[in-house]
């Protein structure tokens, strides 16, 4: 990662978090709010070095992206800019997405702990006695991350205190800030959190940019086992931003639109540096104000219809056996295994008679009941299906029904936010309204002749080895379903109008031909010979 910056005339410094690698320190518990203080000290140390001109920038993906906001919140005098990507932390953006404990978070914790010495071993083997001494006795974590998060299944004051998405952290950032996020990030709800930060918490930042695109967790950063996988055009934009605000090169970045969306980014032959977008659009704000949120109603005959339902509650009911099926979205190999039909409900639109351009986060409202137990987990997938039956994953959705309470003050046009502070159990036979956004926004064109397909099922409890071989094979829809077994029902009537709101840009059309699905990173695909409605016959 350092090489292109060194070649561009930067000095590049990597710093270990306290008690990791070759760094001294004691961690009382992870996310103890000290990383910002420590990071600010590093920034000022760099500024004092004889090889430094006193202008310091930060760049990093995932945890190194998250930590930048804590550092910037300390306002070290010599920090000039931050460039963060893959940022997702806290309760509902990383650990308990939709209120469900994410197995990927557990895998990340235990495997990262087991391998954190790997970066130090070569230094010790080369004779670094100081690192060896630190590794032997000057480090410690008093309370592990896994212990901490397992003990807090509901959002509380501790969770409030450890996220960057608050006024005490992101709200204090005052240096130029670039955020890069991808719609299909398998690690967390990074695009949702990035958009929320950009729009609601970085209001005092004069020079800020948000880059959004399809892809996975590593579109702007290194992969733990596969090396640097960032897209070449993202590298260029990040360097350009740092050149402007750290080097002081007047390259016009400050005159560009704050938001750039890259559509249909294609990675041909697996070459990330040659990846390219079908086209780009720029926007002054997020969400895009011209978007119209149009309802498509779920129907008893497995359709997504623009017509409002008119039947009685008894006329518009479908049922599925919970929790017996889930879409496996970790890889195309998994995705090819279609879910057990009685365990899901599928819905489809009519083939589009013209391009339908989606930009934003779809919102789903479901009216459901269970016949056994006291809870249910909802796992949703939204897909594009072309005329030949090629199915492309667009986005997922997760929500535990007992945690359905909406946080109205925090909810905005592009995101339904839940409180996650109180579990309200279900009573068999009672009908409940469930309102939720999908995990992240999307930018996608449902091209002429294509249709959308929505699937309702359970979350997947399988971790995908293809996501990160030999390290932490996590994806954001890996959770053990709560409750069951139960015959769950979804209602489609005038009284209970289950629906999905699609964020449509009126009159917009695709600016390039449809990409080969195999070139789209983070979007598994499969061949489907026919539409299967799924579900059970209601007796």
Number of C-alpha atoms within 10 A of each C-alpha: 12 11 10 12 12 11 9 10 9 17 15 15 10 9 13 13 17 19 18 22 20 26 18 19 16 14 20 13 15 17 18 12 17 14 19 21 16 16 22 22 15 17 22 17 13 20 18 13 10 8 9 13 14 19 18 24 22 24 19 21 25 21 14 19 22 21 24 29 26 25 27 28 22 20 18 18 14 19 24 23 27 27 24 28 28 31 31 27 24 21 25 25 23 21 25 28 23 29 26 25 22 24 23 25 22 19 17 17 16 14 14 15 13 11 11 14 14 11 13 17 17 11 15 16 10 8 11 14 12 13 18 17 14 17 21 9 10 15 19 17 15 11 12 16 17 16 12 13 19 13 8 13 17 20 17 14 9 14 16 13 16 17 20 26 23 15 14 15 22 24 20 20 25 21 21 23 26 23 26 27 31 30 26 28 27 24 26 31 26 29 30 26 24 24 24 19 20 23 14 16 20 22 15 13 16 12 19 24 23 26 22 23 24 27 23 23 28 25 29 29 25 17 16 15 11 9 11 16 19 22 22 16 17 19 15 10 15 19 17 18 26 24 19 18 24 23 17 12 13 11 12 10 19 16 8 13 15 19 22 20 20 18 23 28 20 24 21 17 10 14 14 19 16 13 21 19 17 16 13 15 10 15 15 13 14 17 21 16 11 11 16 16 20 14 20 21 25 31 24 19 14 20 19 24 18 14 11 17 19 14 15 14 14 9 12 20 19 22 24 25 23 26 25 20 22 28 25 25 29 25 18 19 14 17 21 17 13 15 17 15 19 19 22 28 24 23 23 25 19 14 16 15 12 15 17 23 20 23 24 26 25 28 23 22 18 24 20 23 24 26 16 18 15 17 23 27 25 24 26 25 23 20 22 22 25 20 11 12 15 16 25 23 22 24 24 22 24 25 26 22 25 19 23 23 19 16 14 11 7 13 12 12 13 23 23 19 20 21 18 23 15 13 17 14 14 19 15 16 13 10 17 19 17 20 21 24 24 26 32 28 30 25 21 19 21 23 21 16 15 24 21 21 23 21 22 24 29 27 30 23 17 20 21 20 15 15 20 15 13 11 16 23 21 26 29 29 33 23 23 17 21 19 14 19 15 21 21 25 24 24 27 29 22 14 13 23 24 26 23 23 17 21 27 21 18 13 9 13 16 19 12 11 9 12 15 11 18 18 18 21 23 26 26 23 24 20 15 15 10 8 13 15 17 21 23 18 9 10 3
